[in-house]
């Protein structure tokens, strides 16, 4: 069984997440603060193993988070872990973290996957060759579309 869990940078599994991100997507730590770190954990006889990770970091703009360290162990790909990591990160970002948008500089091979998840490409903002900038925005609450609530109705 594989479970998704939010951890802090002080958690013992953090080192495994850092190593996975460096190995799979060649991302290293940076100075930006981490809002949330999600890991996909597989229970093994020898203990827990991180098989996926995703960090939501400060993007340097109010209300915007940057998705980094989005990695799934190559042996575990195709098992819905990427979708689960993205879904949990979006839920957390747009609720308890209060963010309005998430951005992700992703390899072009990830564009179709992120598009299926509701993300869209931001044209002309690629960080480097072979990379596309993708964005997703928080959905407004249903009642926000219909105007202010009527205080006389229950």
Number of C-alpha atoms within 10 A of each C-alpha: 6 16 15 18 13 17 15 13 13 8 9 10 16 18 13 17 28 19 15 23 24 15 13 15 16 11 16 13 12 8 7 11 12 19 15 20 22 25 27 24 21 16 12 9 5 6 8 14 16 24 23 30 29 25 26 26 23 20 18 11 9 10 15 21 28 21 25 22 27 23 26 26 17 10 8 13 13 10 11 10 23 20 15 16 25 19 13 15 22 22 13 17 23 20 12 8 16 14 18 18 20 24 22 24 22 21 16 14 11 13 19 11 13 20 14 10 13 11 19 18 19 15 9 8 12 18 11 10 8 11 17 23 21 24 21 19 16 15 10 10 8 8 9 10 8 8 8 8 9 7 6 5 5 4
